[in-house]
């Protein structure tokens, strides 16, 4: 599960995809 969160975080930082960011908002904020 940690790998998924890290990958999600990378997606949020690199592609800044609104859809991914909104759907995984908690994961992104959690690591920040």
N, C-alpha and C positions, 0 to 999 in steps of 0.2 A: 504493500500500500504506500510506503514511503516513496518508492520509485515513481508511482503514478502522480503523487503530489508534486514531486520535484519536476517531473516532465510537464505537468500542468503549469507550474510556476514559470518554467522556461518558455512555454507557449505564450503566457501572459506578457512576459518581458520582451520576447523577440517579435512575435507576430502581432501582439496587442489586439488579438481578435475580440471584437465586442461580444460575440456570441459565447466564446469560450470563457472570456473574463466574467461575463454575467452569470454563466452557468456554474463556474468554479470560483466565484467571487470569494467564498469563504476560504478555500484552499490558498488562493493567492494572498489574501490578507493575513492568513494564519502564519505563513512563512515570513512575510515582511514583518 
